[in-house]
Amino acid sequence: MQNYWSGKAAVVTGGARGQGAAVSRLLLNAGAHVHVMDILPTDDRAWQELYASDGAREGRLQVHALDVASPEAWEQVAAQLLADGLTLYALVNNAGITGPRNTVTKASLAEWERVIGINLTGAFLGIRTLAPLMPRGAAIVNVSSTVGMTGYYSAAYSTSKWALRGLTKSASLELSVSGVRVNCVMPGVVDTEMIRSHTALVAALQNIIPMQQMGSANQIAEVMFFLLGPQASYVTGADIAVDGGVTSGGTFWPVGRAIGAL
C-alpha cells in the first residue's frame, strides 16, 4: 500500500483551499500527480500556499483555473491527462458554493442556476468526462454535506447537496461494472473560510454538534483519502457523514443537555 499512489493521477475540484487543498496535499505526499481545478485565478495566494505546503512531496501538482460548470473546462483537463500519459485513479468532486443562502421564495433564478451549476452539474460533468479514463480500482468521491441529509432553509444549496447523493447512487451502479467505485462524503460544520465568513451562522451551529467543536479540513480529507484508496476497495454507493455526530443526534443533543439527560 505504501507506494500505491506513485505515478497515478488524481483530479480534485475546489482544491485551492480548505478540505479540497487538504486532500490534494495527502495525494501529493503519497506520490500522486494531482490536477487541481478551481475558479480562483492562478495568481491567488491560495495557490501559492498549496504549492508551498508542508510534507515530503512525491507527486506533482498542476493547477487549472477553470469553472467546473463548464463542459469545455472538463474537456481541457481530460486532454491534459491524456497528454501526460498517466492513468487517472481518483476524482474528487469537492467544488461548491453556498450562494446567498436564500429560501425558495426569495432565491433568484440566477442564484439557483449558479449554485446548482457548480455544486451538482460540475460533479456530473466531471464523472461523465473522466470516468471513461479510469481503470478498474479507481475511485470517485463526491462531497455533499449534512445539509443533504436533513432539512435546511437555503433552497439551492440544500437541493444541490441532496442531489449529489442521487448522482452518487446512479454513478456507482453504472461504474461498478467497470470496477470504479463512487462514494459520497457528508461533511458537517467544517472550520474553513467559507463558514467563518458567516459569524452568526457559526455561533448558531455550535449548539447542534455533539462533539462540541467544528471539524477541520484535514479530518474531512482523511476520510476522502481513505475512500479513494485500496483500503476501501469494497465500499461503493455509500453516504458517509463526517460531522461530529450532527446527523445521528444533533437535533436532540441540545434537548438532552437542556433537560440534564446529557
N, C-alpha and C positions, 0 to 999 in steps of 0.2 A: 504493500500500500504506500510505502514511503515515497516512491518515485512515480506514483500514478499520474500526476498532472504534468509531468515533464514532457514538453513537446506538444501538448494538447492545447487547443484553442478554446476560448470562452468569450461570450458576449454578455455584458452587463449593461442594462439601461438605467438611466438616472444614477450613474456611477461616480459622479464627481464629488458627491457629498454624502454624509450620513451613512445609512446602512448599505447603500449601493457602493460607496467607497470602501466600506469595511469589508464587504465580501470580495471586492476586487483585490484588496490587499492580501486576503487569505489565499486567493487563487494565484496571485503573482508570487507570493512567497513559497507556494507549493510547487512552482515551476510552470504554471500555465501562461500562455500568451493571451493576454486579456485585451479585448476590444471593448472600450467603454463608450457608450453613446449617451450624450447629454446635450440639452439645448443650450447650455452655457457657452459663451464664446471661448475660444481656445486661450485667450489671454486672461481669463478669470483666475483669481487667486486660488480657487478650489483645485484647479488642475495642477498648479504648482505644488500644492500641499500633497496631492495624491502621488505626484512624481517623487517627492522627497520623503514619503512616509517611511517609517522605520521597518526594519526586517532585512534578513539576508535574502534579498530578492533573487530568484532564479529565473522568473519569467520576464516577458517583455510587455510593456504597456503601449497600446495605440489608442489615441483618443479620436472621437468623431463628434464634432459639434453639429449634431443633427437632431431633427424633430422626429420622434418615434411615431407620430401620427401620419407621417409622410411615407407612402409606399416606395417612392424613389430613394428615400434615405436607407431603407432596408435593402433595396437592391444594390446600393452602393457598398454597404457593409458586406453583403454576400459576395460581391465581386472581389472585394479586398481579401476575404477569407480564401477564396479560390486561388487568387494570385499568390497568396502566401504559401499555399501548399500544405497547410496544417489542418488536421481534422478537428471539426467542432464537436466538443463533448459537453458543453454547458451553455445554456441560455438562461439568464435571469431577467425576467420582465419586472423590473423594480420601479421604473419611471412612473411618477404620479404627482398630481397636484390636487389641492383641496378646492381651489376656486374660492369664491366669496362665501361659501357655506350657506347659501340661501335655501329656504324651504321651497316646496313645489310651486306654490302660487306666486312666489317672489323671484324665482330664478328666471333669468332671461334665456332665450333660445341660444344666444351666442355663448353664454356661460356654460349651459348644458352641453353643447356640442364640443366645446374645448375640453372640458373635464372628461367626458366620455371618450373623446378622440385620443387623449394621452393615456388615460388610465386603462381603457379597455381595448379600443381599436389598435393602439400601439402594440399591445400584447398579441392580439390576433394576427396583426401583420408580421410580427416577429416570428411567431410559430409557423405561419403559412410560408414565409420566405425561407427560414433557416432550418426547419425540421427536415426537409429533404436532403440537407447536407450532413445530417447527424447519423452516426452509425449505431449499431446495437451497443447498449451500455451507456449511451449518452443520456443526459437528463435536462429537464426544463423545470424551473421554479418560477411560479407566478406569485407576486406579492400583493395579497389582498389586504385585509385589515379585520380587526374585531368588529368594525362597523359593518362588515359583510356577513356578520353572524347575528346581528340584532337590529333593532330599530334605531334610526338616527335621523335627526332633523334635516341635515344637509342633503338635499334631494339628488343632485348629480353625483356627488362623491359616494353616497351610500349605494346608489344604483350601480355605479361602476364597480364597486368592491364586491357586491353580491354577484354581479355578472361574471367577474373574474373566476369565481368558484365554478360557475357553469361552464365557462370556457375550459377550465382545467379538467373537468369531468369528461367533456366531449373529446378534448385532445388526448387525454390519457387512454380512452377507449380506442381511438384510431391508431395512435402511435405504439400501443403495446404490442401490436403485431410485428412491428419492426424493431422492437426491443428498446424503444426510447421511453423513459419514464417522465411523467408530468405530475408535479405536486404543487400545492398552494400553501404559502405561509401566511398566517394571520397575525401580524404584529399588533400589540396593544398600544399603550401610551409610551412612545419612544422619545427619549431626550435628544431631539435634533433641532436644527434651526427652524424647521417648519412649525413645530409645535411651540417652541419658545417664543415665536413672534406673536402668539396669541396668549397673553399672560392671564387673562380672565379664564380662558379655557383650561390652561394648565392648573390653575388653582382649583377649579371645579372638579377636574378629573382625579385629583388626589384622594377624593373620598370614595372612589369606586375600585381601588386597586388593593386586593387583599395583601399583597406583599409590601404595600405601603411605599413603593418607590417606582419611578419611571424606569423602563428598560433602557439599555444602552444600545447603540448601533451595533456594537460588537456582539452582543447577546443575540440579536436577530441574525446577524451574519453567520454566526457559528451554526445555527440551525439550517440556514440555506446551504452552507458548505457541506454539511452532513448529507443533505438530500441530493446534492449534486454528485456525490462520490459513491464508490463501490460499497461502502458500509450500508447504504440504503438501497441496495440492489433489488429488494423485493417490496419496495414501497412505491406505489403509484396511485394517482387519483385521490390522494389524501389531503385533508384540510388540517393543518397543524397550527394551533393557537400558541403564540409566544407572547403572553400578555400578563404575567404575574397573577393569574387567577381571575381576571376580569370576567371572561365569558362563562367560567364554571361557577362563579358565585358572587361576582361583583355587585349584582343587584341587591343581594341580601346581606352582603358583608357589612355595609354601614347600618343596616337594620339590626343585625346581630350585635354590633358594637353598642348601638343606642340602647338596647334593652338589657345589656350586660351578659348576653349569651356568649359573646366572643371577646 
